[in-house]
Amino acid sequence: MIFSRISGTGGHLPGNPISNEELIAGKGLDSSDEWIRVRTGIAYRHLANAGTATSDLALEAASRALVAAGRNSDDIDLIIVATTTPDMIFPSTAAILQKKLLVTNACPAFDVQAVCSGFVYALSIADKFIRSGEHRCALVVGAEVFSKILDWSDRTSCVLFGDGAGAVILEASDEPGILASVLHSDGSHSGILSAPGCLSGGTILGDPYLRMDGQAVFKLAVNSASNVADEVLSKAGLSQADLDLLIPHQANIRIIQAVAKRLALSDSQFVVTVSEQGNTSAASVPLALDAAIRDGRLREGMLAMMIGVGGGFTWGANLIKL
């Protein structure tokens, strides 16, 4: 039987970290460092320059993942990029990344749009492609330049987000590395978190900025994340006692703390990067995964769960063993 395992990870954050004070001063926000920290747990974030594309961030993260896996670009036979902020309408950011990586083998490359759940979705898809036997080495990326769609006059949302990219190399293996995945979506909640504008006739119709009902998102995120954690463990025939680390979407420290309480897990079992990176949407889970591997918290043989929740409303989880 063919399985898939993560053989390398990489992450990239553009520029220097921007503190709450620097953001407030630079954008003229009616806010304070204390207000942001208390409500979100965020102290810093990274913002890409105006000329930086999502594929540029993806390229850096992918290159680091290839080095970690001991692979080169022509070993890749599948590219999936999870993003809400593609370089352009088409071609896909994955195809543009394929060009920038100099992948010459004409492998399939496509984007996945599930907002902050995007990487969890993309990893599950890549796992199924590899299990089919048709692919051996997949590049899976979560990348965002979310600053492109922020309304800098809305202090309740703009302070939450940052830009970045995370990537993994997923390879065929005789031993299971992706033990189980669960994906969900409920479109009836599509209005609580969206960027509702669209392009038509060369102009933007509607509101092009991110809009969010914070309280509704909080409630759904906590419930969805807690429930999907139990669901993916049950699917794998495991329990919370078997889990070494939980890598949640880095949206808000209050959401993470509420999920930790629901699951009765210790603080040391949660990987938290939101204070230094903000919410990087589809990039947040792979960035946190890469951080946990590189600082030694997640090591070979350990069991980890990745959880994503995002607009759609989408949610899902991957259970992995390194």
N, C-alpha and C positions, 0 to 999 in steps of 0.2 A: 504494500500500500504506500502511496506517495503522500507525504505531509509537507508542511512548510515551516521554516524557522527563520527568525531574524538573525542575520549574520553581521550586520553593521548598522550604525546609526550616525546621524549628523545633524547639526543645528546651526542656524545663523540668525543673528540679530543685527540690524543695520545701525551704523553710527554709534554714538555714545548714548548711555542711558540719560533720559530726561526726567528730572525730579518733578514732583508735584509743583514746587515753587517755580521752577523754570517754565513749566507748561502754563501755569496761571499767568505769569508775567508775559510770556510770549504770545498767548492767545487772548489776553485781556479778559480772563474768566472771572466771574463773580463767585469765587470759591476760596478754599484754604487747604493747606496741607492736612490739617487735622480733620476737616470735613471728609476729605477723600479717603484718608487712612482708616478712619473709624467705620465708614460705611462700606468700604470695598477691600481694605487691606493692601491697596496698591500704593507704592512709594515711587516707583520708576516705570518707565516704558521706553521702547525704542521706536522712532519714527523715521521712515525712509525719506530720502530726498525726493523732490518733485519728479526728477527724471528716472527714478528707480522703479522698475517693473517687478511684478510678482515673480516672473521667471528668473529675474536676476537673483532674488533671494533664494529661490528654489535651487538654482545652479550651485550656489555656495553650500547649501545644506546637502545636496545630492553628492557633490564632490567629496565632502567629508565622510559621508556614509560609504561611498565606494572605497575610500582609503581604509576605513575601519573594517570593511568586509574583505579587503585584499582583492578587490575586483577592479576591472576597467570598464569603460563605457560600452564597449562592444560585447561584454558579457550580458548586458541587460537585454531581455527579450520581451519586456512589458513595462510600460510607464503609465502610472496613474497619479494625477495631481488633484488633490482636494483643495478647492479654493472658492471663495465668494467674490474675489476681486481679480478676475482674469485680466491678462494684458490687454485683450481686445475681445470683441464679440466672437470672431473666429479668425484664424484657427485657434485650437485649444491651447491653453498654456502648456499642457503636456507636450504638444507637438513643437512648440517654440523651445521648450526645455530640451527636447530631443535634438534639435538643431544645435543648441548652445553646448550640449554635451558631446557633440560630434558622434552621435550614435548613427551608424551607417547601415544597420542590418534591417531596416524597414519594419521594425517591430511595432505592434499596436501601441498607440499613445492616446489617452483621452482624459478628460476632466470629470470630476465628481462634484456635485453641488449639494451639499447637505449642511452648509454653514459650519457651525462649531462642532458638529458630529462628523464632519467630512472625512477626517483621517480614519476614524473608526470604521466608517462605511468603506473607504478605499482599501484599508487593510483586509477587511472581510472579503471584498471582491477579489483582491489579488490572491488571497489564500485559496479561493475556489478555482481560479485560473490555474494555479500551480497544481492543486490536487487533481485537476482534470488530466494532467500529464502533458498538456500542450506547451507549457512554459516552465522554465527552470529558475529564472532569476529576474525578479520584479523590483523595480524602483517605485516606492510609494512615498509621496510627498504631501505634506500639508503646508501651504504657503499663502500668505496674505499681505497685502498693503492696505489694511483696513482704514488707515488714515485718509484714504481717497474718498470714503463715503461717510465721513463724520461731519456733523454740524457743530462747528466750534462755538456756536452760541448756546448750545444745549449742554449745560454743565452736568446734567444727570447721566448723560451717555458718553460724551466725548472723553471724559477723564478715564473711562474704563478700558480703552482699547490701545493696542500697540501693533507693530508690524513685526514679521519674522517668518521663519521657515524651519521645518523639521523634516527629516527624511529617514527612511529605513531601506535596507536591501533585504528582500524576502526571498529565500532560496528553497528549492526542493530538498527534502530530507527524508531519511528513513525513520527518523524519530519526530513525533509531533512537537511543534513549537507553538502553533496557534491551536489551543485546545478547544475553544468554543467561541462563537460570536453570536450576538443577538442584535438585530436592528429593528427599529420602530419609527413610525411617523404618524402624526395625526394632524391632517390639514385643516381641521376645524379651528385650530389655534394659530393659523397663519398670520393673523393680524396683530399678535402681541409682540412680534419681533420681525421687522422687515425693513427693506429699502425699496419702497413701492414704485419708484420711477422706472420708466422704460424709454428706449430710443425709438423714435418713429419719424420718418421723413427728415432725418438729420437734426432733429431737436429732441430734447428730453421732455417726455410727458409725465406729469405727476411729480412727486417728491423724490429726489434722487438720494436723499440722506437716510441713514439708519434711524429708525424710530422704534421705541421699546416701551412696553408697559412693564416697568421694573417689578412691581409686586406680583403680577401674573407670571412673569418669567421665573421669579424666585420660587414660587410655589410649585410650578410645573417641573422646574429643574431638580428640586430636592426630591420630589416624589418619583420622578422618572429615573433619576440616577440610583436612588435606593432600591427601587423595584427591579431595575435591569441588572443590578449587581447580584441580587438573589437569583434572578432568572438564569444568568450565564453560568453561575456556579452550579446550579441544579442541572443545567444542560450537560455540564462536564462531569457530573457525579461527584462534585467536591463541596466543601463547606467553607465558611469564613475562616475556620481554624487552619485551613490549608494555605491561606493567602499570606504572602510575604509583604507585598506592596500594592497600594492602590494609586493609580495615576489618573486623577480626574481632570476633566476640562477645567482650565484655570480662568473661571469667569469672575469670581467674587469670593473672598475668604469666608463670608458668611454662609454662602451656599456649601462650600467645602466643609465647614465646621458642622453644618446641619446634617449633611450626609454622613459624616464621621459619627455623629451621635446616633443616627438612625441605625447604622450598621454595627455600632458598638466596637469600633476599631480605635486603636490608639493613635495619637498624633504622629508617632514615629512611623506608622505604616502608610501615611499619606505623603506623596510627593507634592510639594507646594512651591510653585515658581511665580505665582501671580504678583507677589510684592515687588519683584524685580522686573517683570515683563509685561504686566497687565494682561488683558484678554487678547490673545492673538488669534482667536477664532480657530480655524482648521489647523493652525500651526501649534496650538497650545499643547495638545497631547504629545505629539512627537518631540517637541522641544523639551517637555518635562521628562519623557522617556530617555532622551539622549542625556540630559543632565544627571538622571539617576544612574545610568550606566557608567558615565564618565567619572562620577565622584564615588563610585563603588557601592552605592546603596543597593543596586540591582546587579546581581552576579549570576554566573552560569549555574543552572539548576534551580534558581528561584522562580516562584510563581507570582505573576503580577497581573493586575486587571487594569485596563484602560477604559474610561467611560467618557462619552461625549454627549452633550445636550446642546441643541441649537434651534435656530429658526426653522420653521416648517409646520408644526413643531417636530423636530427629529431627536431621537436619542438612540444610544446603542452602547455595546460593550464588547471588548475583546479580552479573552483570558489567554495569557501567553506564558510560556516557560522558556527561559533562555537556555 
